[in-house]
């Protein structure tokens, strides 16, 4: 009995080399991205004098239009079996265009650059998720997706911390932050080029037919799951609005990157343990808990009036990410067979990504017309309905 327990315990601390490299790629890419994300809405409003409604349009178009590519990149990766090539193109485009924010002088220029960044994400996300799924067993899939998400969140935590240091040292020099974001981005590209390995799938690819767009031949649970989370995404608007809400509640702009650091640090700490928890007790209950957490936090953002409570909400928001981001992908990998996962991941990513367009536009409209409380409360109600659907339909 003891001899069998030993290897099992050891495997808790052993990580597949492919997953480890993917985690490092995510870390550096999100470090680069999140040097920019917390300060971009502040740059838009304070330097370029852009209205909140326009920020909603920027975020909605960038996320939604580019997300269509997640579907096609998933189809292509199933057809060609070239995870690494598509990832190199996607990560390369994102990491090399973000510094161009430093040259922007209007919100339309910011939209183009933001679109290019998300265009790259649309290319890379589905093949990356398919590579994670194909490189692991079902028994360790939650841990693997959780680890990649943890590294993703760690980079997302370090990015705002670096941005805060630069802004504090160079007196609010937003453009310098944009330029320096290229450094971790280049490190991510180097990792893909020289350290990422993928197994040969040429035999499977030769026998595979071109995947079709949509739900054909995919599990019923996957269909309902995708529809429910697409509905939820309509209420899950861009995190850029969290930065504006923090400022609206009285937080000094220089400290807003630190709030994002706290959020992403909590997500990084809890993503791997929560992923392992889903391996043991099932993905569904964990995802429902994540939706309920989101509903509570967004209601809190709607009514918050003190800076101290804003800090608490940001930390708790990291819990929501830990309970949903990696677990969604692990759940899909569980119910969709190898050879169709790229298409399934792409379909799911495209549907939820397209829902981000009305989400951010709706948020901007509700905020400008009725105030932030109505915008956040509406999102909270949508999350509650999504959780109820998961329970009633037993997805």
N, C-alpha and C positions, 0 to 999 in steps of 0.2 A: 504493500500500500504506500509506504514511504517512497519507494523507488519510482512509482508512477507520479507522485505529487511533485517530485523534484524537477523533472523536465517541464511540467506544466507551469510551475512557478517561474522557472528560468525564462520561458517563452514570453512571459509578461514584459520582460525587459529587453527582448531581442526584436530588432526591426529589420524587415526585408530591405536590402540595399537599394532597390529601386524606389521604395517608399521613402527611404531616408533622403535620397537625392531629390526626389520630388518635393519633399518637405523643405529642403534648403532653397530650392528654386522658388517656392511659394514665399518663404521668409524674405528673401531679398527683393522679390517683385512687390510684395505688399509693403515692405519698408519704403521702397521708392514711391509707391502710390500714396501711402498714408503720410508721407511728408507733405503731400499736396492736398489731400481730401479735406482735412479739418480747416485749412486756411483758405481754400479756394472760394467758398461762399463769402468769407470776410473780405477777400481781395475784390470780389465782384461788387459787393455792396459799398465798401469804403473807398476803393481806388477807382473802379470803373463806374460806380454809382448805378448799378443794375437793380431793378425792382425784384421783389421776391417772386412774383409771377413769372418773370423771365428766367429765374433760376430753376423753377419747376419745369419750364420748357426745355432748358439745356439738359437737365438731368434725365427727363423723360425720353427725349429723342435719342440722346447718347446711349442710354441703357437699352431701350426697346428696339431701335432700328438695328443696332449691332447684334442684338441677341438672336436675330433671325439666323445669323451665321452659325450659332451654336448647333442648330438643327443640321445644316449642311455639312459642317465640320464633323459632326457625329456620323453622318451617312458616309462621308469620304473615308473616315478612319476605319469604319467597318469594311468598306470596299477595298481599300488599299493596304490596311494594316500598318499604316505609317503614323503611329502616334507621335514619334519624336519630330518628324519633319513639320507636321502641323503645329506642334507646340513651339518649335523654333521660330516659325513665321509669326505666330500669335504673340509670344512673349517678346520677340524682337520688335515688332511694330509698337506694342504698348510701351516698352521700356525706352525706346529711342525717340518717341514723340512727346512724352510727358514734359520734358524740360522746355519745350517750345512755349509753354504757358508764360515763360519769362518775356517773350516777345509780343504777347497779346496786348491789344489796345482797345478792344471792343468785345461785347458779349458774343457776337457772331463768330469772332476768331476763337474765343474760348470754346464755343460749341463745336467748331471743326476739330480742334485739338482733342477735346473730350470725346468726341465721336471716334476719332482715330484710335485713341487709347482703348475704348470699349470694343471697337472693331477687332482689335488684337485679342481682347479677352474672349470675344465670340468665337474666334478661330481656335484658341488653345483649350478652352474649358472642357469640351466634350471628349477630345482625345486624351486629355490628362485624366479625367475621371474614369474613362474606359481602361486606361493603363493601370490605374490603381486597382480597379475591380479584377482585371485579368491577371494581376500579379499576386493576388492573395486568395486564400481560401475563405469560405463562408464563415468559419469559426473565428477568423481574425479580421474580417472585413471591417467591422465597426471600429476596431482599434486602429486599423490602417487609415481609414477615412478620418477618424478622429485625430490621429497624429498629424496628418497633412493639414487638417484644419487648425490644429494647435500651432503648427509652425507658421501657417498663414496668419493666424491671429497674433503670434509673437512679432512677426514683421510689422503687422498693422499697429501693434503697440509701440514698437521702437520708432516707427516713422514720425508720429506726432511728438515723441520725446526729442528726437533730433531736430524737428522743425522748431520746437519751443526753444531749444538751445541756440539755434541760429538766429531766431527772431529776438531773443533776449540779448544776444551778443552784438547783433548788427542793427538794433533799433528798428524792428518791424520791416526788414528788407525781404518782402515776399518773393521778389524775383530771384534773389540768391538761393532761397530754398528750392525754387523750381529748377535752377541750373544744377545744384548739387544732387538732386534726386536721380541723375543719370548714373551715378557711381554704383549704388546697389543694383540698379537695373542691368548694367553691363556684367556684373558678377553673376547674375541669374542666367544670362545668355551663355557665359563661359561654362557654367555647370551643365547646361543642356548639350552644348557642343561636345564636351570632352568627358563627362562623367555619367550621363544618363544612358542606360542600356535598356533595350527592349527585346523580348524573345521573338524569334522568327515565326511569323504566322503565315508565311507564303502559301503553304499547302491549304490552309483553311480559306485563305483569300481567293485562291484560284477556283474553289468550289462554290464560293458564295455568290449569290445573285445581288444585284443592286438593291439596297434597302429602299423601301417606299416611305414617303412622308406620311405621318399620321400614326394611328393606333393599330393598323392591321397586324394580326398575328401576335399582338402584345397582350399580356395578362389583363383581365378585367380590373384587378386591384390597381394596376399601374394607371389605367385610364381614369378611375375615380380619384386616385391620389393626385394625379396631375391637375385634374379639374379643380379639386379643393384648394390646392396650393396656388393655382393661378388666381382663383377668387381671393385668397388671402393676400396675394401680392398686390392686388388693386388697392389695398389699404396700407401696404408696406412701402411708404414713399422713401425717397433718398435720405441717407444719413446727413446730407448737407443741411437739412432742416433742423437737425439736432443742434448743429453749431449755431444756427440763427436763434433757436429757442434758448440755448444757454446764454447767449448774449442778451436776448430779450429779458431774461430773468435776472440779469445783473452781473453775469460773469465777465471779467475783463477779457478782451480778445486774446491777449498773450497767453492766458491760462486755458483757453479752449482746446489747444492741442493736447494738453495734459489730461483733460477729461476723456479725450479719445484714447489716450495711452492707457488710462485706467480701464476703460471699456474693453479694449482689445487684450489687455493683460489678463483680465478675468476670463475672457473667452479662451485665451491660450492655455491657461491653467486648467480649465475644466473640460476642454474639448476631448482630450484623450481619455480621461476617466469616464466621461459620459458615453463616449463611443464604446468602451469596454462594458459599461453598464447595459447598453443596448444589445451587445452580444449575449449577455446573460439573461436579460429580462424581456427582450423584444424591442423593436424600433418604435412600434405604434404608440405605446404608453409614453415613451420619451418625447416623441414628436408632439403629442397632445399637451404634455407638460410645457413644451416650448411655446406653443401657441397661447396657452393661458398666461405664461410669463410675459409674452409680448403684450397681450391685452392689458395686463396690470401696469406695465411700465409706460405704455403710451398714454394711458389714462392719467398716470402720474405726471408725464410731461405736459399734458393739457392743463393741469391745475397748479403746477409748481410755481411758487413765488419766491423761493429762497435759493441762494446759490449752493448752500450745503446740501439741500435735497437734490439739486441737479447732479452733484457729484455721486450721490447714492444711486440715482437712476442710471447714470452712465455705467457704473460698475455692474448693476443688475442686468443691464442690457447685454453685457457680455455673456451672462448666463443664457439668455435667449439664443445667441449665436451658437453657443456650445451645444444646446439641446436640439438644434435644427440643421445647421449648415451641413456638417459631415453626415449626419444621420439620414437626411433625405437621400443622399447619394448611395449610402450603404443599403437602404431599404429598396431602392430601385435595382441595385445590383443583385439583391436577394431574389427578386421576382422576375428578372429578365435574364435569359440565358446568354452565355458568351457568344459573340457574333452579332448580337442585336443590341448590346449595351450602348454602343456609340450612338446609334439611332435613338434609343430610348432616352439616354442622357440628353441628347440634342433636342429631342421633342420636348422634354420637360423644361430644359433651360430656355428654349425659344418661347414656349407658352408663358412661363413666369416672367421672362424678360420683356416680352411684349406688353404684359400687364403693368410693367413699370411706367409706361408712357402715361396712361390715364391716372396712375397713382400719384406721380409727381405733379402733373398738371392740376389734378384735383386738389392736392395739398396746397399748391400755390394759390389757387382760386379761393379755397375756403379760408386760408390764412388772411389774404388781402381783404376778403369780403366780410368775414365773420370773426376773424381772430384765430390765434393758434389753438385755443381750447377746443373749438369746434373741429379743427383739422385733426388733432390728435385723438379726440374722442370718437370720431367717425372711424378711424383706423382701429381703435380698440374694439369697437363693436363688430367690425368685420372679422377680426381675429377670433372673437368669441364664437361667432357663427361657424367659422371654419373648424374650430375645435369640436363644436357640437356635431357637425357633419361627420367628422372622423369617428366620433363615438357612436352615432346612430347607424352609420353605414358599415361600421366595423372594418374600416379600411386598414 
